[in-house]
Amino acid sequence: MFCGKMKALTFSYDDGVTQDAHLIEIFNKYGLKATFNLNSGFLGGKGTLVRDGVTVHHNKVSKEDVRHVYVGHEIAAHTLTHPFLPNMTDEREIIRQVEEDRLALSELAGYEVVGFAYPGGGINHSKRVADIIRQSTGVKYCRTTDSSHHFEPQTDLFEFQPTVYHHVEMDEMFRLGERFLAMKADRPQIFYIWGHAYEFDIRNEWGRFEDFCKMMAGADDVFYGTNAQILLADKNEH
């Protein structure tokens, strides 16, 4: 249960890009909470990338700006340099990538970072990697990129499946949102949305996403929280 409510909504955004600042303005406008997964080894970097045939800015928030950009939301780890962890054979390097990122971000954030999102698309996780992180780092939950399309709580927080990916599943995100708001829950339900803020630049979908946030905001029976506040609610961790 989430502060006496059965339903909870949370968001998760990767890479620590400068577009996060505008996304946070939208979240703050509607009283929503999110978690932002950063690669500390890339902070302050400049660049572009091509997605869906469109070139978009992929500039990273600077170390100096991390604390104030993400104030009111959660900072989580995403590895130092965004390697594809399932292909890594050296267990020590997996631990280094995750734990050194977590510790560096904890110092920048001013509180202990406990969350993690696996980097890379597709099947970006494995039981082996999840067990290494569980046993050898200070991480308390890990998010995958595998959409579940449901709201049921999950027992394995180290291979946690989000509900929906906003970029390629935006229509589905709206359908799920309507269903989530209408449902009368008699057991805990979590609506978890993830993506990258730069993706809103590809098809100029900022306005449509704000419409979604407006639709989801202000429900009396929904708790709006960060990933840690919701996933670790019964542990009183954050």
C-alpha positions in Angstrom: 0.0 0.0 0.0 1.3 3.5 -0.9 0.5 6.1 1.9 -2.9 4.5 2.3 -3.6 4.2 -1.4 -3.8 1.1 -3.5 -2.7 2.7 -6.8 0.7 4.3 -7.6 2.1 6.1 -10.7 5.7 6.6 -11.4 8.0 7.5 -14.3 11.6 6.6 -15.2 13.9 8.4 -17.6 17.4 7.3 -18.8 20.8 8.9 -19.8 20.7 12.2 -17.9 20.1 14.4 -20.9 19.5 18.1 -20.8 15.9 17.6 -22.0 15.3 16.2 -18.5 15.0 19.8 -17.3 11.9 20.5 -19.5 10.4 17.1 -18.6 10.7 17.9 -14.9 8.9 21.3 -15.5 6.0 19.3 -16.8 6.1 16.8 -14.0 6.2 19.6 -11.4 3.4 21.4 -13.1 1.1 18.4 -12.5 2.5 17.1 -9.2 4.0 14.0 -10.7 7.3 12.3 -9.6 10.0 10.6 -11.6 13.3 8.8 -11.3 16.2 9.8 -13.6 18.9 7.2 -14.3 22.3 8.8 -15.0 25.7 7.6 -16.3 28.1 9.5 -14.1 31.0 8.9 -16.5 29.2 10.8 -19.3 28.0 13.8 -17.3 28.6 17.1 -19.1 29.2 15.4 -22.5 27.9 16.9 -25.7 26.6 15.0 -28.7 23.8 14.0 -31.0 22.2 10.7 -32.0 20.0 9.5 -34.8 16.7 7.8 -33.8 13.9 7.0 -36.3 15.9 8.9 -39.0 15.9 12.1 -37.0 19.0 13.7 -35.4 18.4 14.9 -31.9 20.6 16.5 -29.2 22.0 14.0 -26.7 23.8 16.5 -24.4 24.3 15.4 -20.8 23.5 17.4 -17.6 26.8 18.6 -16.0 28.0 17.3 -12.7 27.6 20.8 -11.2 23.9 20.9 -12.3 22.8 17.4 -11.2 21.6 18.3 -7.7 19.5 21.3 -8.6 18.1 19.9 -12.0 16.7 16.8 -10.3 15.6 18.3 -7.0 12.3 16.8 -5.9 12.8 13.7 -7.9 15.0 10.6 -7.6 18.5 10.1 -9.1 19.4 6.5 -9.9 22.3 4.7 -11.4 22.7 3.6 -15.1 26.4 2.4 -15.1 29.4 4.6 -15.6 29.6 4.3 -19.4 26.5 2.5 -20.6 28.0 -1.0 -21.5 25.7 -3.9 -22.4 26.0 -5.8 -19.1 24.8 -9.3 -20.3 27.8 -9.5 -22.7 30.4 -8.7 -20.0 32.2 -11.8 -18.7 34.2 -10.0 -15.9 32.1 -9.9 -12.8 34.3 -7.3 -11.2 33.8 -4.9 -14.1 30.0 -5.3 -13.8 30.3 -4.4 -10.1 32.6 -1.5 -10.9 30.3 -0.1 -13.6 27.2 -0.2 -11.3 28.7 0.5 -7.9 31.1 3.3 -8.8 28.3 5.0 -10.7 26.0 4.6 -7.7 28.5 6.1 -5.3 29.5 9.0 -7.6 25.8 9.9 -8.1 25.2 9.6 -4.3 27.9 12.2 -3.7 26.4 14.5 -6.4 22.8 14.0 -5.2 23.5 14.5 -1.5 21.7 11.3 -0.5 22.3 7.6 -1.1 21.3 6.4 -4.6 19.6 3.0 -4.4 18.0 2.5 -7.8 19.3 1.3 -11.1 18.1 1.0 -14.7 19.8 -1.5 -17.0 21.5 0.3 -20.0 20.8 -0.8 -23.6 17.7 -1.8 -25.5 16.2 -5.2 -26.1 16.8 -7.9 -23.5 19.3 -5.8 -21.5 19.5 -7.9 -18.4 20.0 -11.5 -17.3 19.6 -13.5 -14.1 23.4 -13.7 -13.7 23.8 -9.9 -13.9 20.8 -9.3 -11.6 22.3 -11.7 -9.0 25.7 -9.9 -9.2 24.1 -6.5 -8.6 21.9 -7.9 -5.8 24.8 -9.5 -4.0 27.7 -7.1 -4.6 26.3 -3.6 -4.8 24.2 -1.2 -2.7 21.4 -1.1 -5.4 18.0 -2.1 -4.1 16.0 -2.3 -7.3 16.7 -2.6 -11.0 14.5 -1.7 -14.0 14.5 -3.5 -17.3 13.1 -2.3 -20.7 10.6 -5.1 -21.0 7.1 -3.7 -21.0 4.6 -5.7 -19.0 1.4 -3.9 -20.0 0.0 -4.6 -16.6 -0.1 -2.9 -13.1 0.5 -5.9 -10.9 3.3 -5.6 -8.3 6.4 -7.8 -9.0 8.3 -9.9 -6.5 11.7 -9.6 -8.2 12.8 -6.0 -7.9 16.1 -6.7 -9.6 14.5 -7.5 -12.9 11.5 -5.2 -12.6 9.4 -4.7 -15.7 8.0 -1.3 -16.5 4.4 -1.1 -17.6 5.0 0.7 -20.9 7.6 2.6 -23.0 6.3 6.0 -23.9 8.2 6.4 -27.2 7.0 3.4 -29.3 3.9 2.7 -27.2 2.4 6.1 -26.6 -1.1 5.1 -27.8 -0.9 2.1 -25.5 0.2 4.4 -22.7 -2.9 6.5 -23.0 -5.1 3.4 -23.1 -3.4 2.0 -20.0 -3.7 5.4 -18.3 -7.5 5.5 -18.9 -7.8 1.9 -17.6 -5.6 2.7 -14.5 -7.7 5.8 -13.6 -11.0 3.9 -14.0 -10.1 0.8 -12.0 -11.2 0.2 -8.4 -8.2 -1.5 -6.9 -8.5 -3.9 -4.0 -4.8 -4.7 -4.0 -1.7 -2.6 -4.8 -1.3 -1.6 -8.5 1.7 0.2 -10.1 1.6 2.1 -13.4 5.3 2.5 -14.4 6.2 4.5 -17.5 9.8 4.8 -18.9 11.7 6.3 -21.7 14.3 9.0 -22.6 13.5 12.7 -22.6 15.2 13.3 -25.9 12.7 11.1 -27.6 10.0 13.8 -27.3 12.1 15.8 -29.7 11.9 13.2 -32.5 8.2 13.7 -33.3 7.7 16.8 -31.2 5.5 14.9 -28.8 6.1 17.2 -25.8 2.5 18.5 -26.0 1.0 15.1 -26.3 2.9 13.9 -23.3 1.9 16.9 -21.3 -1.7 16.0 -22.2 -1.1 12.6 -20.7 0.4 14.0 -17.5 -2.6 16.4 -17.1 -4.9 13.4 -17.6 -3.2 11.4 -14.9 -2.7 14.1 -12.3 -4.8 14.8 -9.3 -6.6 11.5 -8.8 -7.6 11.1 -5.1 -6.9 7.3 -5.2 -3.4 7.5 -6.8 -0.1 8.0 -5.0 2.4 9.9 -7.1 6.0 8.9 -6.3 9.5 8.2 -7.4 10.5 4.6 -8.2 12.1 4.1 -4.8 9.1 5.6 -2.9 6.8 3.1 -4.6 8.9 0.0 -5.2 10.5 0.1 -1.7 7.4 1.4 0.1 7.1 -1.6 2.3 10.8 -1.4 3.3 10.7 2.3 4.3 14.0 2.8 2.4 13.6 6.2 0.8 
